[in-house]
């Protein structure tokens, strides 16, 4: 399986609306099997396991956390 090795750094505004897709993960399996995606370590973002779409699901607040 091959997945993007580097996710580019992006800055999101605190005013980014909830449910906005902010990134798309991509990957493929050279043997043709389905690839699924997941995200660990953030309560602000959620990834669609099939499409790889990463969306904002909790308001960003820089005074609380930088991640």
ROBA-633137 format. One line per 10 residues: number of its first residue (from 1); for each residue y, x, z of N, C-alpha, C. Coordinates in steps of 0.02 Angstrom, whole numbers, plus 50000, padded with zeros to 5 digits. Atoms other than C-alpha are relative to their C-alpha. Layout:
<kemis>
NUM) Y X Z Y X Z Y X Z; ... .
</kemis>
This chain:
<kemis>
1) 49942 50042 50000 50000 50000 50000 50061 50045 50000; 49937 49963 50002 50175 50062 49962 50057 49953 50017; 49942 50038 49979 50331 49999 50048 50061 50046 49995; 49939 49960 50005 50511 50055 50029 50003 50050 50057; 49999 49951 49946 50524 50218 50125 50065 50000 50040; 49936 49998 49965 50708 50201 50170 50038 49935 49991; 49957 50059 50004 50810 50049 50212 50071 50026 50006; 49932 49974 49996 50991 50088 50172 50039 49970 50058; 49958 50024 49945 51116 50074 50314 50048 49948 49973; 49953 50053 50019 51216 49915 50302 50038 49977 50061 .
11) 49959 50028 49946 51356 49847 50408 50009 49926 49987; 49991 50073 50005 51361 49661 50441 50056 49979 50046; 49947 50027 49960 51511 49569 50504 49972 49954 50054; 50020 50047 49947 51497 49474 50667 50008 49928 49977; 49989 50068 50025 51553 49323 50566 49949 49981 49946; 50052 50017 50049 51400 49328 50451 49966 49936 50022; 50031 50064 49980 51332 49150 50449 49926 50007 50014; 50071 50002 49985 51163 49117 50527 49961 49978 49938; 50046 50015 50055 51017 49104 50404 50020 50033 49934; 49983 49962 50059 51104 49221 50280 49946 50053 49989 .
21) 50047 49946 50018 50979 49333 50189 50041 50063 49992; 49960 49939 49999 51044 49508 50224 49964 50059 49968; 50038 49946 50031 50905 49614 50147 49935 49971 49973; 50065 50021 50027 50745 49600 50046 49953 50060 50003; 50051 49948 49998 50592 49706 50089 49957 49994 49937; 50042 50000 50060 50485 49755 49941 49942 50048 50012; 50058 49957 49996 50312 49829 49929 49946 49976 49953; 50056 50020 50042 50153 49828 49828 49937 50037 50022; 50065 49970 49985 49969 49867 49850 49970 50022 49933; 50026 49977 50064 49899 49977 49710 49932 49970 49982 .
31) 50064 50032 50014 49733 49885 49727 50008 49925 49985; 49986 50069 50018 49818 49718 49693 49995 49949 50055; 50004 50048 49945 49798 49640 49865 50071 49977 50019; 49936 50026 49977 49936 49533 49938 50029 50044 50054; 49964 49962 49950 50067 49621 50043 50038 49949 50043; 49961 50042 49955 50141 49538 50197 50046 50045 50041; 49949 49962 49966 50293 49593 50295 50010 49974 50071; 49984 50019 49931 50344 49591 50478 50059 50042 50024; 49943 49966 49971 50488 49648 50587 49990 50004 50075; 50009 49990 49928 50479 49722 50761 50064 50030 50029 .
41) 49946 49968 49964 50618 49761 50883 50069 49968 49993; 49935 50033 50004 50757 49638 50844 49992 49925 50007; 50000 50073 49994 50790 49462 50900 50053 49968 49956; 49947 50026 50043 50937 49446 50780 49977 49985 49929; 50023 50007 50069 50835 49454 50620 49929 49975 49998; 50067 50026 50011 50680 49369 50551 49982 50015 49927; 50021 49985 50068 50578 49418 50399 49948 49949 49977; 50050 50044 50029 50483 49300 50285 49941 50044 49980; 50059 49958 50009 50306 49372 50283 49979 50006 49927; 50022 50000 50070 50277 49328 50100 50054 50028 49953 .
51) 49947 49980 50047 50446 49351 50012 50033 50066 50019; 49966 49940 49977 50511 49495 50119 50074 49990 50015; 49930 50014 49986 50680 49409 50141 50013 50008 50075; 49979 49990 49930 50766 49466 50302 50064 49960 50010; 49941 50041 49989 50887 49340 50373 50024 50006 50072; 49969 50000 49935 51006 49333 50519 49984 49934 50035; 50019 50061 49964 50942 49210 50650 50034 49993 50068; 49963 50003 49937 51051 49251 50801 50067 50035 49989; 49933 49971 50010 51238 49284 50806 50003 50072 50022; 49989 49930 49982 51290 49466 50807 50059 50004 50048 .
61) 49946 49991 49951 51397 49519 50956 50001 50073 50019; 49996 49928 49989 51449 49702 50958 50015 50018 50073; 49987 49987 49930 51508 49687 51138 49935 49999 50041; 50064 50006 49965 51328 49647 51188 49951 50054 49977; 50049 49953 50028 51225 49757 51070 50022 50023 49931; 49984 49973 50067 51246 49869 50917 49943 49993 49952; 50057 50008 50046 51077 49822 50842 49990 49928 49981 .
</kemis>
